[in-house]
Amino acid sequence: MGIPRLQKVRTFAFGVQGEKNLPCNDKYIIVYDFSEAETDEAIKEFSTLLEDVKSVGLHTEVRAGYNQTLLVFVQAPRELLGNTVYRSRVKDWLYGITKQHPGGNRDTVVDGDFEAEDILSMYHLVNWRKELGGAGITPEFGKWKNVKSIFPLHNISANEDLLYHLSKKLLLSAEDLDRIRDLWGAKVAFYFAFLQTYFVFLIIPCVAGIFAWQFLPQYSLSFAFIIGFWCTVFLEYWKIQETDLSIRWKVRGVGGLKVNRPQFQYEKEFVDAAGRVQQFFPRWKQIARQSVVIPFVLLSLLLLGILIVVVFAIEIYISEAYEGPYKFYLEYLPTVLLAILLPYIGNTLEDIASTMTEFENHRTQDNYEMSLTQKIFVLNSITNYLPILLTAFVYVPFGDILVPQLQNNLHKTFGASIGKFDFKSDADRLRNEVIALTVTGQISNLGEELVFPYLKTRFREWWREHQAKNADADNLLEDDPSETKTLKRARKQALLSPYNVQDDISEMVIQFGYLALFSPVWPLIPIGFLINNWIELRSDFLKICIEHQRPTPVRGDGIGPWITSLEALTWLGSVSSAAIVHLFGQHHYAMGIMQTTMGKWCSLPLTIFVSEHIFLAFRAAVRFSLQKIGSRQIRKERNERYAERKKYLDELESSTTKSGHLDVVERERRKSVRMTSEDVFWTRQAEEGVSNEVGIGLIRAAKQKEEQGRGITKVD
Amino acid sequence: MGIPRLQKVRTFAFGVQGEKNLPCNDKYIIVYDFSEAETDEAIKEFSTLLEDVKSVGLHTEVRAGYNQTLLVFVQAPRELLGNTVYRSRVKDWLYGITKQHPGGNRDTVVDGDFEAEDILSMYHLVNWRKELGGAGITPEFGKWKNVKSIFPLHNISANEDLLYHLSKKLLLSAEDLDRIRDLWGAKVAFYFAFLQTYFVFLIIPCVAGIFAWQFLPQYSLSFAFIIGFWCTVFLEYWKIQETDLSIRWKVRGVGGLKVNRPQFQYEKEFVDAAGRVQQFFPRWKQIARQSVVIPFVLLSLLLLGILIVVVFAIEIYISEAYEGPYKFYLEYLPTVLLAILLPYIGNTLEDIASTMTEFENHRTQDNYEMSLTQKIFVLNSITNYLPILLTAFVYVPFGDILVPQLQNNLHKTFGASIGKFDFKSDADRLRNEVIALTVTGQISNLGEELVFPYLKTRFREWWREHQAKNADADNLLEDDPSETKTLKRARKQALLSPYNVQDDISEMVIQFGYLALFSPVWPLIPIGFLINNWIELRSDFLKICIEHQRPTPVRGDGIGPWITSLEALTWLGSVSSAAIVHLFGQHHYAMGIMQTTMGKWCSLPLTIFVSEHIFLAFRAAVRFSLQKIGSRQIRKERNERYAERKKYLDELESSTTKSGHLDVVERERRKSVRMTSEDVFWTRQAEEGVSNEVGIGLIRAAKQKEEQGRGITKVD
């Protein structure tokens, strides 16, 4: 892409090019929506809002937004922000995140090391409870239900620069990830780090896949093993990488210092041993509430499962066995059914999941987020993987039996209008389905993520401008000309949705699952993933820039419980891919029993058993070796600690004079003082060299005696 | 036991009662054996020995020992020992074991907090290489091959007191374990801590076992599950307990500061980034050497396996199918065979294991020890468990087929002298074998550990005194009367063998394995273990006191890799006990296919699969919950760190004055100075209350407009 074209893209994407921007690191925007409130109520709420914000020491500027909203621009004076950042660093030190006190005293004002540090403190000033020193504005909760969102302004020039920089590179370096962290905080940066590592590692399955596709038979066992081993090594490597990055970004263990959600219902407050005010909710109650998730998972598994099975059956029947009228239209029926029902049921289940997660009463926002995303991940897995699993383990093996039965039943029910014919299950269906899902799925994801919302945003803009031309000049939006661009940008950003990094991580994990679970089906899967992920990293970056509000730069020390999901997928993969190879592969070496279907199914548990244990043994071996090698940053940390403490020891080591012998004076002293019997023992040979003589004497005497003894016996 | 009798035991066991003992914390004994050296050679070696010892600053006294040995009593002056202990504490701080520098400077002299701390420093002074400040005396290595051992003196009164104290108590407390640590160091104390925890936890399987024996059917599935869950919970609890104790005893992470073994062959030395001299041996070479263990394990498995199978077959045949002459004598043949061959083969394999471990070139003594004990543990497992596994999975199921075949073969080979008769495999054999092995095995272990060596020691003593009476007065042992008792005690201790804690831990782990692997066979197994372990703890204590030299009080932060062995046994147990229940139990609910032997074996993999996964899921759940609860000591550590750092923060928090509004002066300043456009934005509503008014105005205007709009449409 030549430079001129890229510039055009930048203008197209980012709007105003090259204009001077407000510094973004000390500002926040509160979107107050008064469309659903009565005038007096709105005025009262609004006044309270400004009061709360001002009471923290923040400055405000109010402008109008679109659609009966007010944009409250909040700014922190230099001293307030600098002091808040400083206190945050002290808190880090208190909780052991950093090793050294940052110096200074309670009134110190510091500059943020990077923009996100300042913005995070701004967020705290706006969002934290009054007891913690914030203004207490939590959007859409409690008395602020009319506050639609709070967000920082995008740093457009920095965004542009970084995107441009990333687009030119093939691989990201640690410094590039640092720059992402500087903009959007550690939590978002970890997603990009994970995506980058995953992308680099994907080269191996690509190479292996090309090799397998070319030279190995279909459904190859060796390829399944390679992918299984690759998944394990990748995960273990990522864990070390995560630790390294968390130490580099000084966020290791940061989960321990997060404040409580305002939605957290506690039973009592108490002051703990270290003087901190803790809010207490009984652990057993929390566990009891969390165990509600188990029936929920089973229920949704059932519901989604039944839906997918039914649609699946309809689809099979219509596409392969049906010969009656309207076949052409009916072929689309299942897809339509799924397209209608699945999102509806999916959303209902997600709402139930939200309510349940709320019920679980998590203390911190991190925990809440994680619990919710894990539930949604389970739902997504079912939706994504169940069709393929059905194809692999129900349709292809048993289709020959089931579909004619289905045909018979329908024939009896619906009469002669449904024809009959011989049915042979299509063994290639599995491969075609996997290819379709992974390839087209990736492309449609990309479109859905990027293209569709972009068009939507642009359309809305166009509609708004169209409306504005036709209607009377909206005096609410009479802006001072010098502010127009700034306000336009802020208003646009106010309409965007907040960014949720968990959705993107979820997408990557689902993709990883395809590779882990179904790798033997089509070895070229990884190539599509590789290409997609290179684009994905940059397109996600672009997406955050233009389709979402700037994310609150919260900190995290990794991608969290997704590691467990990845491990679970790898484990399931060892079972699933072994089963696929077993059922579908050509086993030239297995004779007799394996050739019959019955034999195949009988020996399947054994194959799964063996494959799973090979995987577990390999995983234990990888963990053992990598644990010894360990994390480079951790070793560096330990060495630093040693080195800085060593200077104390140096003066010890330089002392070389050790007393070789009892000083003459000391010896005499010991002998002359009246001593107890123990001490007498220790003075008999106190003189130098006496021990030596005594010992030599004893040796000689003993040897002589021995020779005498031998001599006597010899004579005998 | 009344007090007078216990006193008698004390006298009997410990010999001299109530005599004043030499303080033991600053003395070490080197046993120099010159029986295999020529006189001149011996004299030269001995002189070098004394020279090396004296060069460190230690004092010596030489006395004769039994059987052409010299006992070199080594003592450290107060200043030397105190300074060495101090430097050891500084080293702990350097390596991050303790959090605070111990204060003082390079010449500081401290008292050991407990006796073992002093003795450990004595050991370092005698044993460490010259570069590290020691005398370099490593028994039976290099130039000191004639030094048979080095050991500290037993603190007999402390031993007596503690044993008496332990015998009166049912359960040990943390303070009791502290006292053991004070005597013998952390590594040995961890064994007692593990034994104690294991003992306490055994109450649960005992209760469950009585219940199962009384009310549940034989080979009960529920009981197998209970034991499986118990094993998991016990292990996870012990891990937390280990961490707690390691923090309490300030040995956490102590593995990182151990010095290199003198036997460690390194390729080069270099100075690392922190200024420490490191000895380097390529990692890949080390891993390559260690991988030799795999064929070794397979080979020994084969060898021992064949031996056990052959003997087993002979035993079955003779005891149940043989009807020919000499049956009475031949019945003992297998036992005799095993008793002869097994120790021989076992010792050969152990020697091979020793050589291999030496070849593996471990850097520290801990690593070497661990590698060796794990190999020997594998050998012991095979020897202990294989017979039972054979009975359970070969003999009982297939005996009906195999033994008559065996009978036929032997009949053809040996002619008509061997009779034939119908054979029915004895299903109770499994239970009888397990009972025999666990009950009698425990009792014989006890006897072997305690009674036999004690009798041996006493016999040798009697023999020596008998010889002394008959022979000429041995002028070598002409002792000064005031020293007689001390020397006699020291000479006796010099003849004892060193204590290896790994043997005792191994015994407990093997016992645990019986419970984990074969619990459904006889539910009352745990009761025997419970009783045995209470006695074992105290008898092992006694054993160390009277049958072994005082152990070098090395430090460790747990029982080491035995945790992995225990986890492996628990895992195997989930498979093995499920298989036993499946094959032997009465399955009233399973009809048809399960009743046939073929059916049983076909469905066995499925049962194992299910059982194993239930176990793994449960283990993951336990780890997850306990991880949240975590180690109490770790939490205490974190709270302490927080509290001690909090005083810095207190002065921050006490600052309550925050600026509520822009100072008037500040406001005017901001407006008057020439500003850029950004700043102008922020001054429009700088006056107090202006933002409020502007916002209210906007709200009213918007609401009015809305009503106008609605009003117009209504009219329409």
Interface residues (C-beta under 8 A of the other chain):
Chain A: K20 L22 P23 F34 T39 A42 I43 F46 S47 L50 K54 S55 V56 G57 H59 T60 E61 V62 A64 Q68 L70 V72 F73 Q75 P77 E79 L80 R87 V90 K91 W93 L94 Y95 G96 H101 N105 R106 D107 G256 D272 A273 A274 G275 R276 I287 N475 L476 S482 E483 T486 C602 P605 L606 I608 F609 S625 R638 N639 E640 R641 Y642 A643 R645 K646 Y648 L649 E651 L652 S654 S655 K658 S659 G660 H661 L662 S677 E678 V680 F681 W682 R684 Q685 A686 S691 N692 V694 G695 I696 L698 I699 R700 A701 A702 K703 K705 E706
Chain B: K20 L22 P23 Y32 F34 T39 A42 I43 F46 S47 L50 K54 S55 V56 G57 H59 T60 E61 V62 A64 Q68 L70 V72 F73 Q75 P77 E79 L80 R87 V90 K91 W93 L94 Y95 G96 H101 N105 R106 D107 G256 D272 A273 A274 G275 R276 I287 N475 L476 S482 E483 T486 C602 P605 L606 I608 F609 S625 R638 N639 E640 R641 Y642 A643 R645 K646 Y648 L649 E651 L652 S654 S655 K658 S659 G660 H661 L662 T676 S677 E678 V680 F681 W682 R684 Q685 A686 S691 N692 V694 G695 I696 L698 I699 R700 A701 A702 K703 K705 E706
